[in-house]
């Protein structure tokens, strides 16, 4: 069995290089360059899309930048699939996925976005629209934890 994967990272120019790696050969090879952010990338999260009865879905990358812009990317071809330039007020430093409805992780998917703001936002994973804002903290939400079942959320100051 061949162990391989994808490593994604953001840089100061707002680009997301995605690099393929192989654990067997301990090698890295250039993959897709995801270009589209106008400021520094501050958070990344990979998630799988649900396929229909004939397909298994695909992996996508969610990225957030210093200006609050959140983008969804196709990892295989580098296309920007969706963008929301006003997804977060502040600098997002955390992105996490939530699956609601089924224990297997195939239910409706949402994205938790938190960072240098006293609010945390829940985004629809399909449209990247804000569906809920949790506020009330007196200071930034600097640490966020998703517990094991993928449905419980703990916000810490």
C-alpha positions in Angstrom: 0.0 0.0 0.0 1.4 3.4 -0.9 1.1 6.1 1.7 0.7 9.5 0.2 -1.1 12.8 0.9 -1.3 16.5 0.4 0.3 19.2 2.4 -1.2 22.7 2.1 0.1 25.9 3.5 -0.4 29.7 3.1 2.2 32.3 2.6 2.5 36.1 3.0 1.5 36.8 -0.6 -1.9 35.1 -0.2 -1.1 32.0 -2.2 -1.9 28.5 -1.1 0.7 26.0 -2.4 -0.6 22.4 -2.2 2.3 19.9 -2.3 1.9 16.1 -2.7 4.0 13.9 -0.5 4.9 10.2 -0.3 5.7 8.7 3.0 7.5 5.8 1.4 10.0 7.8 -0.5 10.0 10.7 1.9 9.6 13.1 -1.0 7.7 16.2 -1.9 6.5 17.2 -5.3 4.9 20.4 -6.4 1.1 20.2 -6.6 -1.5 22.8 -7.3 -0.9 26.5 -6.5 -4.2 28.1 -5.3 -4.0 31.9 -6.1 -6.8 34.3 -5.1 -6.3 35.8 -1.6 -5.3 39.5 -1.4 -3.7 39.2 2.1 -1.8 36.8 4.3 -3.4 33.4 4.8 -4.1 32.7 8.5 -6.1 29.5 8.6 -6.6 26.3 6.5 -8.9 23.3 6.8 -9.3 20.3 4.4 -12.7 18.6 4.2 -14.4 16.0 1.9 -17.5 16.7 0.0 -20.2 14.1 -0.1 -20.6 12.3 -3.3 -23.8 10.9 -4.7 -24.6 7.2 -5.3 -22.2 7.1 -8.2 -19.2 9.0 -6.7 -17.3 9.2 -3.5 -16.9 13.0 -3.5 -13.7 14.9 -3.4 -11.3 16.7 -1.0 -11.5 20.5 -0.9 -9.5 23.1 1.0 -11.0 26.0 2.9 -8.7 28.9 3.5 -9.1 32.2 5.4 -7.0 35.3 5.1 -6.1 38.3 7.3 -8.8 40.5 5.7 -11.6 38.0 6.7 -12.0 36.5 3.2 -12.8 32.8 3.2 -12.4 30.7 0.1 -13.2 27.1 -0.9 -10.8 25.4 -3.4 -10.8 22.2 -5.5 -7.6 20.5 -4.6 -7.3 18.4 -7.8 -7.4 21.3 -10.2 -6.9 24.5 -8.1 -10.2 26.2 -9.0 -11.7 28.6 -6.5 -15.2 27.1 -6.0 -16.6 29.7 -3.7 -15.6 32.9 -1.9 -17.0 35.1 0.8 -15.1 38.3 1.4 -17.1 39.3 4.5 -17.3 35.9 6.2 -15.5 37.0 9.3 -15.0 40.4 11.0 -11.4 40.3 12.4 -8.5 38.0 11.5 -9.6 34.3 11.3 -7.1 32.1 13.0 -9.1 28.9 13.2 -11.3 26.9 10.7 -12.9 23.6 11.7 -15.6 21.4 10.1 -18.8 20.3 11.7 -21.0 17.5 10.4 -24.5 17.6 11.7 -27.3 15.0 11.3 -25.4 11.7 11.0 -22.8 10.1 13.2 -20.9 8.9 10.1 -19.8 12.4 9.2 -21.9 12.4 6.0 -24.6 14.8 7.3 -24.9 18.6 6.6 -21.5 20.2 6.9 -20.6 23.6 8.4 -17.4 25.5 9.0 -16.5 27.1 12.3 -14.5 30.3 11.9 -12.9 32.0 14.9 -10.0 34.4 15.6 -9.3 38.0 16.5 -12.9 38.9 17.3 -15.2 38.4 20.2 -17.4 36.3 17.9 -17.2 32.9 16.2 -19.1 32.3 13.0 -20.7 29.2 11.5 -20.5 29.1 7.7 -22.5 26.9 5.4 -19.9 24.6 3.7 -21.6 24.8 0.3 -22.2 28.5 0.0 -19.8 29.9 2.6 -22.6 32.1 3.8 -22.7 33.0 7.5 -25.6 31.0 9.1 -24.9 31.8 12.8 -22.8 34.2 14.8 -21.9 33.4 18.4 -20.9 36.5 20.3 -20.8 37.8 23.8 -17.1 37.3 24.7 -15.4 40.3 26.1 -12.2 39.5 24.3 -11.0 37.5 21.2 -12.0 33.9 20.8 -8.4 32.7 20.6 -8.9 29.0 21.1 -11.6 26.7 19.7 -12.0 23.0 20.3 -14.2 20.5 18.4 -14.8 17.5 20.6 -14.7 13.9 19.4 -18.2 13.5 18.1 -17.8 16.5 15.7 -20.9 18.1 17.0 -20.0 19.6 20.4 -18.1 22.9 20.5 -16.1 24.5 23.2 -15.1 28.2 22.9 -12.3 29.5 25.2 -10.9 32.9 25.8 
